[in-house]
Amino acid sequence: MAQLLAARPADNLTIGDMARQLGHSHGAVRNAALTLVRRGEADQHGTGQPRFRANGKTAAAARAAVISPPGTHAPRAQTATARPSAPAASKPQQGGPIRRAGGQLYHPRELADLPDVEALNRLRDADVPVLLYGPPGTGKTSLVEAAFPDLITVAGDGDTTVGDLIGEYTQADAGGYVFQYGPLVTAMTEGRALLVDDATLISPKVLAALYPAMDGRRQIQVKAHKGETIKAEPGFYVVAGHNPGVHGAVLTEALASRFSVQIQVGTDYDLALALKIDARVVRIARHLASQVELGELGWAPQLRELLSYHKTEAVLGTRAALANLIGIAPVEDRDAVADAVRKMAGVQQVAPLTLGRQLSATSASAARQPPGSAGPARRSSR
């Protein structure tokens, strides 16, 4: 990618221009171009159909060997002629931690004999929409962010409107009204990935505005803006998240039928151990998760809660972190969680984290002293 831009320093190239010359998919070329821009090794111009151009650092980048994240080198010819898939007997590619846009690391997991980020990129290149489902906190959003650096996210809920997806009129600084395009239109016109998170909390009537963009038409009509027709650029892709246990989440037949691949996402408890989370707490989480699977319980700590436990323990100590683990469980499940904590962590008389008696001024001052402090200095007597 850098070599192509460096060889044509005066040209502003679109994703399509570069994909045709390099023989790679639009998704792969887009990811590579955005990586160069983030590193300051290329410039991006425009928003509707972004163009990329070499800058002073591009030539040096072209001379450096770079190992790209999984999914950035799926050959264009393969995606155009056959369904991308790994041979059944092939060994999964090694997918090391991938840094997401916010700086957090994502640790890939295996999916269909591939690293999950690689599998999602292949599905994107083949334009196969994906629905990820599972409890909150299992890493659905993290996976999508790691797979697609160009991601735009819509956080769905019961109040999400068609305007939140497509756009609506807003008041300009000068006092008039202008039409502000929504994330769906942006993703379509820029050829980017769109995550509809908690999609099953959004009204089916609202989601219906998304469907024409996902089927063979690959276009929508913006009725609120002069009936304008928006066509999807190559690379536009939709992935959705669904939390089955969340109140109000309804997976309609119309929504499910739009997603040809549906992937269950659960917590990787082995990863929790690798991240140095207390083995006793991971054991508690596994035990509670098995009860959830049997229908005996409604909640178990997922990776998000385990990571929070780890941070809380470092700040407040083990006993407080265990108490908080009980307190964040739904009220109807707290007794079962507390029982598991007492039996498997060996901590008796533990209850949800609660404020205690009021501290005296002397106690409060001592509590604020840093570790190893000798306490308040004494006044010298004269």
Beta strands, then each sheet from edge to edge (+ up, - down):
strand 1: 13-14
strand 2: 43-45
strand 3: 51-53
strand 4: 98-99
strand 5: 105-106
strand 6: 110-111
strand 7: 114-115
strand 8: 130-133
strand 9: 152-155
strand 10: 167-171
strand 11: 177-181
strand 12: 193-197
strand 13: 219-222
strand 14: 228-231
strand 15: 237-242
strand 16: 261-264
sheet 1: 1+ 3- 2+
sheet 2: 4+ 5-
sheet 3: 6+ 7-
sheet 4: 9+ 12+ 15+ 8+ 16+
sheet 5: 10+ 11-
sheet 6: 13+ 14-
end
